């Protein structure tokens, strides 16, 4: 159950997702009273006195929504899969912050030979659930090495044979003599809702959902 029983709390993370979410919020009549990127405040009021925004780490958005500290949030599909999705209702793909989850290896590495069923591969990633599911479906055994950043270093220093990471332009891979060899899945940001909050504050939350749906449809048109 949400601890903010009278109003609506939205969990967002700074960066590309926030930047691309602001037009959707505006379409729903929700405008922060301060610039979220430059403000040091973690709780931001909006022009709607019943709605506030909390700024959290991207990986924490599902947790805040799951436990009711936020009523709704916006998170990448990658984050939601790693979280597991427990206690979350995911009604809408916002079609923002789009990129791809990819397998990448050093240039010259024979990936096709390395991923035959029954083979074993060392994979460095912070997306351990996604990597595990992907290679299990191919019948490939993997030794997972969890990293929190600079995954590109893994193959370069002999830590791993491959990496699983988000790729947008591919410039970082090319700069480090790596190449993307397989798409795992397309990634975009999703709206997630606390199910208890949806029951308790149904009218207000449904209005926000409808406004978001309309804004996404207009952007796609």
C-alpha positions as CSV (number, residue, x, y, z in Angstrom):
1,X,0.0,0.0,0.0
2,X,1.3,3.5,-0.8
3,X,2.5,5.5,2.1
4,X,1.5,8.7,0.3
5,X,-2.2,8.1,0.6
6,X,-3.6,11.5,-0.4
7,X,-1.4,12.3,-3.5
8,X,0.5,10.6,-6.3
9,X,4.2,9.9,-6.1
10,X,6.1,9.2,-9.3
11,X,9.6,7.6,-9.2
12,X,12.0,8.7,-11.9
13,X,15.7,8.5,-12.5
14,X,17.9,11.2,-14.0
15,X,19.4,11.0,-17.4
16,X,17.9,10.0,-20.8
17,X,14.7,8.4,-19.3
18,X,13.9,11.6,-17.4
19,X,14.6,13.8,-20.4
20,X,12.3,11.8,-22.6
21,X,9.7,11.5,-19.9
22,X,9.2,15.2,-19.4
23,X,7.0,15.7,-22.5
24,X,4.8,12.8,-21.4
25,X,4.4,14.3,-18.0
26,X,3.6,17.6,-19.6
27,X,0.9,15.9,-21.6
28,X,-0.6,14.7,-18.4
29,X,-0.5,18.2,-16.9
30,X,2.4,17.3,-14.6
31,X,5.3,19.8,-14.6
32,X,8.1,19.9,-12.0
33,X,8.4,23.3,-10.3
34,X,12.2,22.9,-10.6
35,X,14.5,21.5,-13.2
36,X,15.0,17.8,-12.1
37,X,18.4,17.6,-13.8
38,X,19.9,20.6,-12.0
39,X,18.0,20.5,-8.7
40,X,19.7,18.7,-5.7
41,X,16.3,17.9,-4.2
42,X,15.3,14.3,-4.2
43,X,11.6,15.1,-3.8
44,X,10.3,17.6,-6.4
45,X,6.8,19.2,-6.2
46,X,4.9,19.7,-9.4
47,X,2.4,22.3,-10.6
48,X,-0.2,19.8,-9.6
49,X,-0.3,20.0,-5.8
50,X,-1.4,16.3,-5.6
51,X,1.6,15.0,-7.6
52,X,5.2,14.8,-6.6
53,X,8.3,13.3,-8.2
54,X,11.0,11.4,-6.3
55,X,14.4,11.1,-8.0
56,X,16.0,7.6,-7.4
57,X,18.6,5.4,-9.1
58,X,17.3,3.8,-12.2
59,X,17.7,0.3,-10.7
60,X,15.7,1.3,-7.6
61,X,12.6,2.5,-9.5
62,X,10.9,-0.9,-9.4
63,X,11.6,-1.3,-5.7
64,X,10.1,2.0,-4.8
65,X,6.9,1.1,-6.7
66,X,6.8,-2.5,-5.5
67,X,6.8,-1.4,-1.8
68,X,4.4,1.6,-2.3
69,X,6.9,4.3,-1.7
70,X,5.9,5.5,-5.2
71,X,2.6,4.9,-6.9
72,X,4.0,4.8,-10.4
73,X,7.5,4.8,-11.9
74,X,9.3,4.7,-15.2
75,X,12.0,2.1,-15.8
76,X,13.8,0.4,-18.7
77,X,12.7,-3.1,-19.6
78,X,16.2,-4.2,-18.7
79,X,15.8,-3.0,-15.2
80,X,12.4,-4.6,-14.8
81,X,13.7,-8.0,-16.0
82,X,16.6,-7.9,-13.6
83,X,14.2,-6.8,-10.7
84,X,12.0,-9.7,-11.5
85,X,8.7,-7.7,-11.8
86,X,7.3,-8.8,-8.4
87,X,4.5,-6.6,-7.1
88,X,4.3,-4.5,-10.2
89,X,1.7,-3.8,-12.9
90,X,3.3,-2.9,-16.2
91,X,0.5,-1.4,-18.4
92,X,2.3,0.7,-20.9
93,X,5.4,0.6,-23.1
94,X,6.3,4.3,-23.4
95,X,8.5,3.8,-26.5
96,X,11.2,6.1,-25.0
97,X,15.0,5.6,-24.2
98,X,15.1,2.9,-26.9
99,X,18.2,0.8,-27.4
100,X,19.2,-2.9,-27.8
101,X,20.5,-5.5,-25.4
102,X,23.4,-7.1,-27.3
103,X,26.1,-9.7,-27.1
104,X,29.5,-8.3,-28.0
105,X,32.9,-9.9,-28.4
106,X,36.4,-8.8,-29.4
107,X,36.9,-8.4,-33.1
108,X,38.1,-11.7,-34.6
109,X,36.5,-13.9,-31.9
110,X,34.6,-16.8,-33.5
111,X,31.3,-16.3,-31.7
112,X,29.4,-18.7,-34.0
113,X,31.7,-21.6,-33.0
114,X,31.6,-20.6,-29.3
115,X,27.8,-20.8,-28.9
116,X,27.1,-24.3,-30.2
117,X,24.7,-26.2,-27.9
118,X,26.6,-27.7,-25.0
119,X,29.5,-25.3,-25.2
120,X,30.7,-23.1,-22.3
121,X,31.2,-19.3,-22.4
122,X,32.5,-16.7,-19.9
123,X,30.1,-13.7,-20.0
124,X,30.6,-10.4,-18.2
125,X,27.5,-8.3,-17.6
126,X,25.4,-6.6,-15.0
127,X,22.3,-8.0,-16.6
128,X,22.7,-11.5,-15.2
129,X,19.1,-12.6,-15.5
130,X,18.8,-11.5,-19.1
131,X,22.1,-13.2,-20.0
132,X,21.2,-16.4,-18.2
133,X,17.9,-16.6,-20.0
134,X,19.3,-15.8,-23.4
135,X,22.1,-18.4,-23.3
136,X,20.0,-21.1,-21.6
137,X,17.6,-20.8,-24.6
138,X,20.5,-21.6,-26.9
139,X,21.7,-24.5,-24.8
140,X,25.0,-22.8,-23.9
141,X,26.5,-23.1,-20.5
142,X,27.8,-19.8,-19.2
143,X,30.1,-18.7,-16.4
144,X,28.6,-15.3,-15.4
145,X,30.9,-12.6,-14.2
146,X,28.9,-9.7,-12.7
147,X,30.3,-6.2,-13.4
148,X,28.8,-2.9,-12.6
149,X,30.4,-0.8,-15.3
150,X,32.9,-0.7,-18.2
151,X,31.8,-4.1,-19.4
152,X,33.9,-3.5,-22.6
153,X,37.0,-4.2,-20.6
154,X,36.0,-7.8,-20.0
155,X,37.1,-9.3,-23.3
156,X,40.0,-6.9,-23.7
157,X,41.8,-8.1,-20.6
158,X,40.8,-11.8,-20.8
159,X,38.2,-11.6,-18.1
160,X,35.4,-12.9,-20.3
161,X,34.8,-14.2,-23.8
162,X,31.7,-12.0,-24.3
163,X,29.7,-9.2,-22.7
164,X,26.0,-8.6,-22.6
165,X,25.2,-4.9,-22.5
166,X,22.9,-2.1,-23.7
167,X,24.0,-0.7,-27.0
168,X,22.7,2.6,-28.5
169,X,25.0,3.9,-31.1
170,X,27.7,1.2,-30.9
171,X,30.5,3.9,-30.7
172,X,31.9,2.6,-27.4
173,X,32.2,-0.9,-28.8
174,X,33.9,0.2,-31.9
175,X,36.3,2.4,-30.0
176,X,37.4,-0.6,-28.0
177,X,37.7,-3.0,-30.9
178,X,34.5,-4.9,-29.9
179,X,31.7,-5.9,-32.2
180,X,28.0,-6.6,-31.5
181,X,27.3,-10.2,-32.7
182,X,23.8,-10.9,-31.5
183,X,20.7,-9.0,-30.4
184,X,19.2,-10.3,-27.2
185,X,16.2,-8.0,-27.1
186,X,15.0,-4.5,-27.9
187,X,14.8,-2.3,-24.8
188,X,12.5,0.7,-24.1
189,X,11.1,2.3,-20.9
190,X,7.9,1.1,-19.4
191,X,5.4,2.6,-17.0
192,X,5.0,0.5,-13.8
193,X,2.2,0.9,-11.3
194,X,1.8,-0.3,-7.7
195,X,-1.3,-2.6,-7.8
196,X,-2.6,-1.5,-4.4
197,X,-2.3,2.2,-5.4
198,X,-4.2,1.5,-8.6
199,X,-7.1,0.3,-6.5
200,X,-7.0,3.0,-3.9
201,X,-6.3,5.9,-6.3
202,X,-7.9,4.4,-9.4
203,X,-9.5,7.5,-10.8
204,X,-6.4,9.7,-10.5
205,X,-3.9,7.1,-11.7
206,X,-6.2,6.0,-14.6
207,X,-6.3,9.6,-15.8
208,X,-2.5,9.7,-15.8
209,X,-2.3,6.4,-17.7
210,X,-4.8,7.6,-20.3
211,X,-2.9,10.9,-20.7
212,X,0.4,8.9,-21.1
213,X,-1.2,6.6,-23.6
214,X,-2.5,9.5,-25.7
215,X,1.0,11.1,-25.6
216,X,2.7,7.9,-26.7
217,X,0.2,7.5,-29.5
218,X,0.8,11.0,-30.8
219,X,4.6,10.6,-30.7
220,X,4.3,7.4,-32.7
221,X,2.0,9.0,-35.3
